[in-house]
Amino acid sequence: MTISARLQPFVTAIAISDRFVPLCFLSFVLVRLLLILLVPVEPYSDGLWYYTRAIGIAEHWRYEENGIPTAYWPVGYPGFLGLLFAVTGPSILAAQLANLAFATLSCWLVYRISQQLFADELAARLAILILAIYPNHVAYTALIASEPLYTVLLLLFSYWLIRSRARSPVLGIGLAIGLGTLVKSQTALLAAVLVLLAIVLTPKWHERRQVLAKSVLMGLVALAVVLPWTVRNYMVLGAPVFVSTNGGMSLLAGNNPSMVGLWHRDYAMDAPLLAEAEFSVVNQVAADRRARALALQWIRDNPRDFISIMPQKLWRLWAPDGEAEWSYDETTPWYDEYRHYFRTVRYANQALYVAVLALAGLALIRLIRRRANGWSFYGYVVAAFFTALSLVFSGQSRYHYPVMPFMIMYAGWYLASSLTVGPNPQQQRMTSEPTRSQVRAPGP
């Protein structure tokens, strides 16, 4: 008897259980809520910067650093926290509970997007099970970090785009793109890539024209969301900064002589070349331009070095996971006493992470062999975008955080398609909306 045959009764029991999905969501919330309530953690590094700026927004409605207007980091996440703190007062717990809400909505979106991509109820259920127990995702819920907010915006945009296609809700997608851009400025380019994908995958010419027309409207809505911030930057910084002033510094930190052979670090902010940018909050616009010019000049002068550091950027992006532990290491009072427990969870997380990536890779091969429809590769396009961005700038493990829900969807689908015994999926017709009775719909 094959392993698949032995597991078939168990898989079937999961598929037909009415309690499985509610229990997944209940465990998803309880595990994260217990972490928030039982393990103290303080804002650290980028999170401390966000938290401090948010307090300034809540109290004075100004985005400043040491009393000086800034746009060094995108305003989206500290702006959200500022609005939250205006109601609750400065509160780490309020920010954590907001993260819990974002994470829970992300879980629901993973469930729904997986149903849409694969028309496979079992795959969707396995995906939310994996996400519920994914330690790094759990750990981020308690941190002051932009990743939970950004991920839910990306998933929301993706859900609407995949679900509606030619009937995409223009206002909703435009808002999601605009807000996502204010959290991470590269969202505007990512949205353009994904909308172009939607146009290419629309088979009929007249439908393509409709998608194109609605895409223009989506772009206008997104621009309307971002434009007030650009105007604000022009008024207080004297330059039409679209979202933030850290693009040049980020490019230079990942592309300088000190990065050559630096496999153990994500970037080199202490590189001598960065000192030439002469960054300060007061002259951040000019410094950003100098940093960008220095980075581009180094790339032009050292094309081989620029290419040679790409593998190490790729490694730093995709090899390690569990970076959320750093904040607990730095700020949890009794971390050292229980270090072995934290490290055990970190090792377990790395094992699960590698398994998810391996299964997602196998899923890609299986999808290609089955000549799946183009929408089935949507998540891989998202992953390719963030990978390409990191190859140019710097590879940091936290950059793959918003991609992991898609990788988990593919891992869930591969497991479902491997464990279920049935007719050849190539001979079955996919449906766009699986019903309750369609426990095991055919995969792509």
C-alpha positions as CSV (number, residue, x, y, z in Angstrom):
1,M,0.0,0.0,0.0
2,T,1.4,3.4,-1.0
3,I,1.9,6.3,1.5
4,S,-0.8,8.2,-0.4
5,A,-3.3,5.3,0.0
6,R,-2.5,5.0,3.7
7,L,-3.1,8.7,4.3
8,Q,-6.2,8.8,2.1
9,P,-8.7,8.2,5.0
10,F,-7.1,10.9,7.1
11,V,-7.1,13.3,4.2
12,T,-10.7,12.6,3.4
13,A,-11.7,13.1,7.0
14,I,-10.0,16.6,6.9
15,A,-11.7,17.4,3.6
16,I,-15.2,16.6,4.7
17,S,-15.1,18.0,8.3
18,D,-17.2,21.1,8.8
19,R,-15.1,21.9,11.9
20,F,-11.7,22.0,10.2
21,V,-11.7,25.5,8.9
22,P,-13.2,27.1,12.0
23,L,-10.7,25.2,14.2
24,C,-7.8,26.4,12.0
25,F,-8.9,30.0,12.4
26,L,-9.5,29.6,16.1
27,S,-6.0,28.1,16.6
28,F,-4.6,30.7,14.3
29,V,-6.0,33.5,16.5
30,L,-5.4,31.9,19.9
31,V,-1.7,31.1,19.3
32,R,-1.0,34.6,18.3
33,L,-3.1,36.2,21.1
34,L,-1.3,34.1,23.7
35,L,2.1,35.2,22.3
36,I,1.0,38.8,22.6
37,L,-0.3,38.4,26.1
38,L,2.4,36.2,27.6
39,V,5.7,37.2,25.9
40,P,6.7,40.8,26.3
41,V,8.5,42.5,23.4
42,E,9.4,46.2,22.9
43,P,9.7,48.2,19.7
44,Y,13.2,47.6,18.3
45,S,15.3,49.0,15.4
46,D,13.0,50.0,12.5
47,G,10.0,49.2,14.8
48,L,11.2,51.8,17.4
49,W,11.5,54.4,14.6
50,Y,7.9,53.6,13.4
51,Y,6.6,53.7,17.0
52,T,8.2,57.0,17.8
53,R,7.1,58.7,14.5
54,A,3.5,57.3,15.1
55,I,3.4,59.0,18.5
56,G,4.4,62.3,16.9
57,I,1.6,61.9,14.3
58,A,-0.9,61.1,17.0
59,E,0.1,64.1,19.2
60,H,1.0,66.7,16.6
61,W,-0.2,65.4,13.2
62,R,3.3,65.8,11.9
63,Y,5.7,63.2,10.5
64,E,9.0,64.4,11.9
65,E,12.4,63.2,13.3
66,N,13.8,65.3,16.1
67,G,11.4,68.1,15.1
68,I,12.5,68.0,11.4
69,P,10.0,67.0,8.7
70,T,11.0,63.7,7.2
71,A,10.0,61.2,4.5
72,Y,13.0,58.9,5.0
73,W,10.7,55.8,5.5
74,P,7.3,55.5,3.8
75,V,4.6,57.0,6.0
76,G,2.0,54.2,5.5
77,Y,2.7,52.1,8.6
78,P,3.6,54.9,11.1
79,G,0.7,56.9,9.7
80,F,-1.7,54.0,10.4
81,L,-0.2,53.6,13.9
82,G,-0.6,57.4,14.4
83,L,-4.3,57.2,13.6
84,L,-4.6,54.2,15.9
85,F,-2.8,56.0,18.7
86,A,-5.0,59.1,18.3
87,V,-7.8,56.9,19.5
88,T,-6.1,54.5,21.9
89,G,-3.1,56.6,23.0
90,P,0.4,55.3,22.5
91,S,0.0,51.5,23.0
92,I,2.1,48.6,22.0
93,L,-0.8,46.3,22.8
94,A,-3.1,48.3,20.4
95,A,-0.5,47.9,17.6
96,Q,-0.2,44.2,18.3
97,L,-4.0,43.6,18.3
98,A,-4.1,45.5,15.0
99,N,-1.4,43.1,13.7
100,L,-3.6,40.2,14.9
101,A,-6.5,41.6,12.9
102,F,-4.3,42.0,9.8
103,A,-2.9,38.4,10.2
104,T,-6.4,36.9,10.6
105,L,-7.7,38.7,7.5
106,S,-4.5,37.5,5.6
107,C,-5.4,33.9,6.6
108,W,-8.9,34.3,5.2
109,L,-7.5,35.8,2.0
110,V,-5.0,32.9,1.7
111,Y,-8.0,30.5,2.0
112,R,-10.0,32.3,-0.6
113,I,-7.2,33.0,-3.1
114,S,-6.1,29.4,-2.9
115,Q,-9.7,28.3,-3.8
116,Q,-9.7,30.7,-6.7
117,L,-6.3,29.7,-8.1
118,F,-6.7,25.9,-7.8
119,A,-10.5,25.3,-7.3
120,D,-9.3,22.8,-4.7
121,E,-10.9,22.9,-1.3
122,L,-8.4,20.6,0.3
123,A,-5.5,22.7,-1.0
124,A,-7.0,25.8,0.6
125,R,-7.5,24.0,3.9
126,L,-4.0,22.7,4.0
127,A,-2.7,26.2,3.2
128,I,-4.4,27.8,6.2
129,L,-3.2,25.0,8.4
130,I,0.4,25.6,7.5
131,L,0.0,29.4,7.9
132,A,-1.6,28.9,11.3
133,I,1.5,27.1,12.7
134,Y,4.2,29.0,10.8
135,P,6.3,30.3,13.7
136,N,7.8,33.4,11.9
137,H,4.4,34.5,10.9
138,V,3.2,34.0,14.5
139,A,6.2,35.9,15.9
140,Y,5.6,39.0,13.7
141,T,2.2,39.5,15.1
142,A,3.7,40.9,18.4
143,L,6.2,43.2,16.6
144,I,5.9,46.8,15.6
145,A,6.6,46.0,12.0
146,S,5.1,47.0,8.6
147,E,5.0,43.5,7.2
148,P,1.6,42.4,8.6
149,L,-0.1,45.5,7.2
150,Y,1.6,45.3,3.9
151,T,0.9,41.6,3.4
152,V,-2.8,42.0,4.0
153,L,-2.9,44.9,1.4
154,L,-1.0,42.8,-1.1
155,L,-3.3,39.8,-0.6
156,L,-6.4,42.0,-0.7
157,F,-5.3,43.5,-4.0
158,S,-4.5,40.0,-5.3
159,Y,-7.8,38.5,-4.2
160,W,-9.8,41.2,-6.0
161,L,-7.6,41.0,-9.1
162,I,-7.8,37.2,-9.4
163,R,-11.4,36.8,-8.3
164,S,-13.0,39.5,-10.5
165,R,-10.5,39.8,-13.4
166,A,-12.4,41.7,-16.1
167,R,-15.0,42.8,-13.4
168,S,-12.3,44.0,-11.0
169,P,-13.6,46.5,-8.3
170,V,-11.8,49.6,-9.5
171,L,-12.1,51.6,-6.3
172,G,-11.0,48.7,-4.0
173,I,-8.0,47.7,-6.0
174,G,-6.9,51.3,-6.5
175,L,-7.2,52.0,-2.8
176,A,-5.2,48.8,-2.0
177,I,-2.5,49.8,-4.4
178,G,-2.3,53.4,-3.1
179,L,-2.2,52.4,0.5
180,G,0.3,49.6,-0.2
181,T,2.5,52.2,-2.0
182,L,2.5,54.4,1.1
183,V,3.7,51.4,3.1
184,K,6.3,50.2,0.6
185,S,6.9,52.4,-2.4
186,Q,7.8,49.5,-4.8
187,T,4.1,48.5,-4.7
188,A,3.3,50.8,-7.5
189,L,5.7,48.9,-9.8
190,L,4.5,45.5,-8.5
191,A,0.9,46.5,-9.2
192,A,1.8,47.5,-12.7
193,V,3.4,44.1,-13.3
194,L,0.4,42.2,-11.9
195,V,-2.1,44.3,-13.8
196,L,-0.2,43.7,-17.0
197,L,-0.3,40.0,-16.2
198,A,-4.1,40.2,-15.9
199,I,-4.3,41.9,-19.3
200,V,-2.1,39.2,-20.9
201,L,-4.1,36.4,-19.4
202,T,-7.5,37.8,-20.5
203,P,-8.2,35.8,-23.7
204,K,-10.6,37.9,-25.6
205,W,-9.6,41.2,-27.2
206,H,-12.7,43.2,-26.1
207,E,-12.3,42.0,-22.6
208,R,-8.6,43.0,-22.6
209,R,-9.7,46.5,-23.6
210,Q,-12.1,46.5,-20.6
211,V,-9.3,45.4,-18.3
212,L,-6.9,48.0,-19.7
213,A,-9.5,50.8,-19.2
214,K,-10.2,49.7,-15.7
215,S,-6.5,49.4,-15.0
216,V,-6.1,53.1,-15.9
217,L,-8.9,54.0,-13.5
218,M,-7.3,51.9,-10.8
219,G,-4.0,53.7,-11.4
220,L,-5.8,57.1,-11.0
221,V,-7.4,56.0,-7.8
222,A,-4.0,54.8,-6.5
223,L,-2.5,58.1,-7.6
224,A,-5.2,60.0,-5.8
225,V,-4.3,58.2,-2.6
226,V,-0.5,58.8,-2.9
227,L,-0.6,62.3,-4.4
228,P,-1.4,64.3,-1.2
229,W,1.6,62.8,0.4
230,T,3.8,63.8,-2.6
231,V,2.4,67.3,-2.3
232,R,3.2,67.4,1.4
233,N,6.8,66.3,0.7
234,Y,7.1,69.1,-1.9
235,M,5.9,71.6,0.6
236,V,8.1,70.6,3.6
237,L,11.1,69.1,1.8
238,G,11.2,71.4,-1.3
239,A,11.1,68.5,-3.7
240,P,8.3,66.3,-5.2
241,V,9.4,63.2,-3.4
242,F,6.9,60.5,-4.5
243,V,6.9,58.5,-1.2
244,S,10.2,58.3,0.6
245,T,13.8,59.5,0.5
246,N,15.6,56.2,1.3
247,G,15.8,54.7,-2.2
248,G,19.2,56.0,-2.9
249,M,20.6,55.0,0.5
250,S,19.1,51.5,0.1
251,L,20.6,51.1,-3.3
252,L,24.1,52.2,-2.1
253,A,23.9,50.1,1.1
254,G,23.5,47.0,-1.2
255,N,26.0,48.1,-3.9
256,N,29.4,49.2,-2.7
257,P,32.9,47.7,-2.4
258,S,32.2,46.4,1.2
259,M,29.4,44.2,-0.1
260,V,31.7,42.0,-2.2
261,G,32.0,38.6,-0.5
262,L,29.8,39.7,2.4
263,W,27.7,36.6,2.6
264,H,26.9,36.9,6.3
265,R,25.2,40.4,6.1
266,D,22.2,41.8,4.2
267,Y,23.8,45.2,3.5
268,A,26.7,47.4,4.5
269,M,25.5,50.7,6.1
270,D,29.0,51.2,7.5
271,A,30.7,51.1,4.2
272,P,33.1,54.0,3.6
273,L,31.4,54.9,0.3
274,L,28.2,55.7,2.3
275,A,29.9,58.4,4.1
276,E,30.3,60.3,0.9
277,A,26.5,60.6,0.7
278,E,26.7,62.8,3.8
279,F,23.2,61.8,5.0
280,S,21.3,63.8,7.6
281,V,17.7,64.4,8.2
282,V,18.0,68.0,7.3
283,N,19.4,67.3,3.8
284,Q,17.8,63.9,3.2
285,V,16.6,64.8,-0.3
286,A,20.1,65.9,-1.5
287,A,21.7,63.0,0.3
288,D,19.3,60.5,-1.4
289,R,20.3,61.9,-4.8
290,R,24.0,61.7,-3.9
291,A,23.6,58.1,-2.7
292,R,21.8,57.0,-5.8
293,A,24.5,58.7,-8.0
294,L,27.3,57.0,-6.0
295,A,25.6,53.6,-6.3
296,L,25.0,53.9,-10.0
297,Q,28.5,55.1,-10.6
298,W,29.9,52.1,-8.6
299,I,27.8,49.7,-10.6
300,R,28.9,51.2,-13.9
301,D,32.6,51.1,-12.8
302,N,32.3,47.6,-11.3
303,P,29.8,45.6,-13.4
304,R,31.5,42.2,-12.5
305,D,31.3,43.0,-8.8
306,F,27.7,44.0,-9.1
307,I,26.9,40.7,-10.7
308,S,29.1,38.7,-8.4
309,I,27.2,39.9,-5.3
310,M,23.8,38.9,-6.7
311,P,24.1,35.2,-5.5
312,Q,24.8,36.4,-2.0
313,K,21.8,38.7,-2.2
314,L,19.7,35.8,-3.4
315,W,21.0,33.7,-0.5
316,R,20.3,36.3,2.1
317,L,16.8,36.8,0.7
318,W,15.7,33.1,0.5
319,A,18.0,31.0,2.7
320,P,17.4,32.2,6.2
321,D,14.0,32.7,7.9
322,G,12.8,33.4,11.4
323,E,14.3,36.9,11.6
324,A,11.5,37.9,13.9
325,E,13.5,36.3,16.8
326,W,15.9,39.2,16.8
327,S,13.4,41.5,18.4
328,Y,12.7,39.0,21.1
329,D,16.4,38.5,21.6
330,E,16.9,42.2,22.1
331,T,13.9,43.2,24.1
332,T,12.3,40.2,25.9
333,P,13.5,40.4,29.6
334,W,13.8,36.7,30.1
335,Y,15.0,35.7,26.6
336,D,18.5,34.6,27.8
337,E,16.9,32.3,30.5
338,Y,14.8,30.5,28.0
339,R,17.1,30.9,25.0
340,H,17.1,27.2,24.2
341,Y,13.3,27.3,23.8
342,F,13.4,30.3,21.4
343,R,16.2,28.6,19.5
344,T,14.3,25.4,19.2
345,V,11.3,27.2,17.8
346,R,13.7,29.0,15.4
347,Y,15.1,25.7,14.1
348,A,11.6,24.2,13.8
349,N,10.6,27.3,11.8
350,Q,13.6,27.0,9.5
351,A,12.7,23.3,8.8
352,L,9.1,24.2,8.0
353,Y,10.2,27.1,5.9
354,V,12.6,25.0,3.8
355,A,9.8,22.3,3.4
356,V,7.3,25.0,2.2
357,L,9.8,26.3,-0.4
358,A,10.6,22.8,-1.5
359,L,7.0,21.9,-1.9
360,A,6.3,25.2,-3.8
361,G,9.2,24.3,-6.1
362,L,7.7,20.9,-6.8
363,A,4.3,22.5,-7.3
364,L,5.8,24.8,-10.0
365,I,7.2,21.8,-11.8
366,R,3.9,20.0,-11.6
367,L,1.9,23.0,-12.8
368,I,4.2,23.3,-15.8
369,R,3.9,19.7,-16.7
370,R,0.1,19.9,-16.4
371,R,0.1,23.0,-18.6
372,A,-1.9,24.8,-16.0
373,N,-3.6,28.1,-16.9
374,G,-1.6,31.3,-16.5
375,W,-3.4,32.4,-13.3
376,S,-2.0,29.4,-11.5
377,F,1.5,31.0,-11.7
378,Y,0.4,34.3,-10.1
379,G,2.2,33.8,-6.8
380,Y,5.4,32.9,-8.6
381,V,5.3,36.2,-10.5
382,V,5.0,38.0,-7.1
383,A,8.0,36.0,-5.8
384,A,10.0,36.8,-9.0
385,F,9.3,40.5,-8.5
386,F,10.6,40.6,-5.0
387,T,13.6,38.5,-6.0
388,A,14.5,40.8,-8.8
389,L,14.1,43.8,-6.5
390,S,16.5,42.3,-4.0
391,L,19.1,41.4,-6.6
392,V,19.3,45.1,-7.5
393,F,19.1,46.5,-3.9
394,S,19.8,44.0,-1.1
395,G,18.6,40.6,-0.1
396,Q,17.0,40.6,3.4
397,S,15.0,37.7,4.7
398,R,12.2,40.0,5.8
399,Y,11.6,40.9,2.2
400,H,10.2,37.5,1.5
401,Y,7.6,37.8,4.3
402,P,4.8,39.0,2.0
403,V,5.6,36.3,-0.5
404,M,5.3,33.4,1.9
405,P,1.5,33.2,1.9
406,F,1.7,32.5,-1.8
407,M,4.4,29.9,-1.3
408,I,2.3,28.3,1.4
409,M,-0.7,28.1,-1.1
410,Y,1.5,26.2,-3.6
411,A,2.8,23.9,-0.9
412,G,-0.8,23.2,0.2
413,W,-1.9,22.5,-3.4
414,Y,1.1,20.2,-4.0
415,L,0.3,18.2,-0.9
416,A,-3.4,18.0,-1.8
417,S,-2.7,16.9,-5.3
418,S,-0.2,14.3,-4.1
419,L,-2.2,12.8,-1.3
420,T,-5.6,12.5,-3.1
421,V,-6.2,9.6,-5.3
422,G,-8.4,10.3,-8.2
423,P,-8.7,10.7,-12.0
424,N,-6.0,12.4,-14.1
425,P,-6.4,16.1,-13.3
426,Q,-5.5,16.9,-16.9
427,Q,-8.8,15.3,-17.9
428,Q,-10.9,17.3,-15.4
429,R,-12.3,20.7,-15.8
430,M,-11.5,23.3,-13.2
431,T,-14.3,25.4,-11.7
432,S,-13.8,28.9,-10.5
433,E,-15.9,28.6,-7.3
434,P,-15.7,25.3,-5.5
435,T,-18.9,24.3,-3.7
436,R,-19.3,22.7,-0.3
437,S,-19.9,19.3,-1.9
438,Q,-16.8,19.7,-4.1
439,V,-14.4,18.6,-1.4
440,R,-11.7,17.6,-3.8
441,A,-12.0,19.6,-7.0
442,P,-9.4,18.9,-9.7
443,G,-6.2,20.8,-9.6
444,P,-4.8,22.8,-12.5
